[in-house]
Amino acid sequence: MQRAMNHRTSRRVLTVALGASLGIWLSSTAPAWAQDTAAEPQTEAGADTANEPKLRKRLIDSASQTEDWNPAYRADPELEMREMLAQADRAFAAGRVVDDTDGALDIYLRVLRRDSGNAAARAGVNRSVGWIVQRGEAAIANGNFDTALRYSAIASRNLPGDASVQALAAKIAGGRELAQLLSIAQQHVAQGQLVEPAGNNAAEAYRAVLAKDAGNATALAGIGTVQSTLVAQAISAAQTNAFARADQLLGQADSVAPGNKAVQDAGVRVTELRGARAAALEQQISAAIEGGQFDDADALLAQLDAASLQPRQVEEWREQIYNARTYASLKPGQRLTDPFASGGNGPELVVIPLGSFTMGSPKREPNRSDNEGPQIEVKFKRAFAMAATEVTVGEFRRFVTASGYAPTSTQTRKSTVYDENTGSLSDRNGITWEDDHAGNKADDNLPVIHVSWLDAQAYAQWLSRETGKRYRLPSEAEFEYVLRAGSNTAYPWGDGDPAKAVANVTGSRDRSASKRNWVNAFKGYDDGHWGPAPVRSFEPNRFGLYDTIGNVSEWVEDCWHDSYQRAPTDGSAWVNAGCNTRMLRGASWASAPDQVRSAFRLGASPGTVDARLGFRVVREL
């Protein structure tokens, strides 16, 4: 019995082994799980069951002629499912999840059709669907919605109730809108509409996508493309000196994605380009100024204004150009002296700022004279510098010595002086420009007096020869302009009596050497002087000039006219050929209050000399 069983067992093993080695399916029918899979059904190799008994018989007969034995055999279902699960796991690991019948998902599903409770197969299906969902989301991120839709269909067919599967389907439904927005954004990029016009540009389209899908890779990349393109355009604009455009583009780039390092680095580069351009322009402006090419300098300044990040520096160059054109490269208020050809320097000058003022006095002003009107508006077109003080005795002496000129008082040996005995002014013989108001030897720092208009002209001409610059007497308009120094009141300090010592004029508290006092004077005023004071004894006015009111009255260039009808309004002197009366402006140490007014004017013969008359000069710029 035992021998017979062993014989039969050995015959079965041999038969099975032969069948396996030849790829023969020993069962009479195909397994049920293989008839319905996730992919399209396929015919198994060796599935022609009709020929199996004959083939098997022949093989058995060839192995043994002693017995015609046909054993009954059925495969182990558990073993087959384990093998299928292993096959599915290998397919999943290799990334073959939905590859027809060889895909992991299809194999897991076949296992579940055999054993619906198989936990390993169920976990494999879940894992496979998770993989499919991930691929679907990746396809959406890349804008491949047809691919995403195919993945979603597979996932929904197998796990319709899964939250991630439903989310994928929802994303695809909304993804069509995102795809349209992305397509529009890409069209805007191609057309150069990166951030403009508003409501119709690439940046806004990409932001609309990100508002719906914050992690959308295409939109994020698109934002980066927009920003990098703007940065490149900004650098290019700066390299062609279009700095305003470069700034605009950098601002737009920063607004696309604030805080980006590439934008910050581009800003540094644009600043470097600005600095280099500004430095080159400054050199060109300087050369244009030196060459007197002021229009060219203005044009270059406009370019500097666009390039420079230092507005103060631009304004300094603007001032230099203006000063060069208007003040011969000097500045208003600047003090200067011109060197003499024979050695030494001329009188100190102050550059007067150009401007305009109302010349003359209003009709309502007390003690005015008709010759002070009608008032006119004077606007200076040409700059000038004026001597800070009246010409001093020492300065005039240098002129006389160097030139050999004989002043009027030297020729006539006569002038008007103050007589302390009588308390009045009277003519006296033997008086020259070297004397003071009382006929005594004058100190060098006193204003020169006893000089005529002719003497003043001779001195100005000598200065011109010595310095190579054009010196002259001030025009009447120039003198009143600097005397007023921006004021429009009756006196330079206001409309009433001075509250402090501001000028050498008559005061009720002034006293002469013999204790005489003025009959008509400013009440309560005492400036400490009777007669001319040394120059610079009082504070300068707002233009930096000394004694434009008080001390001595001064000769100016103009001829006398009894009104301002038809007077020049550009500040030039009003001169008529052959005129025999010249103008005097500014009060003296002996002037009554009504003569101290800013608008007061007098005329005198060009040869007049007096203890109250002096002058100062102007230099044209």
Buried (B, 14 or more C-beta within 10 A) or exposed (E): EEEEEEEEEEBEEBBBEBBEEEEBBBEEEEBEBBEEBBBEEEEEEBEEEEEBEEBBEEBBEEEBEEEEBEBEEEEEEEEBBEEBBEBBBEBBEEEBBBBEBBBBBBBBBBBBBBBEEBEBBBEBBBBBBBBBBEBBBBBBBEBBBEBBBBBBBBBBEBBEEBEBBBEBBEBBEEBEEBBEBBEBBBEBBEEEBBBBEEEEBBBBBBBBBBEBBEEBEBBBEBBBBBBBBBBBBBBEBBEEBBBEBBBBBBBBBBEBBEEBEBBEEBBEBBBEBBBEBBEBBBEBBBEBBEEEBBEBBBBBBEBBBBBBEEEEEBEEBBEBBBBBBBBBBBBBEBEBEBEBEEEEEBBBBBBBBBEEBBBBBBEEBEEBBEBBBBBBEBEBEEBBBBBBBBBBBEBBBBBBEBBEBEBBBBEBEBBBBBBBEEEEBEEBEEBBBBBBBBBEEBEBBBBBBBBBBBBBBBBBBBBBBBBEBBBBBBBBBBBBBBBBBEBEEBBBBEEEBBEEBBBBBBBBBBEBEEEBBBEEBBEEBBBEBBBBBBBBBBEBBEBBBBBBBBBBBBBBBBBBBEEBEEBBBEBBBBEEEEBEBBBBBBBBBBBBBBBBBBBBBBBBEBBBBBBBBBBBBBBEB
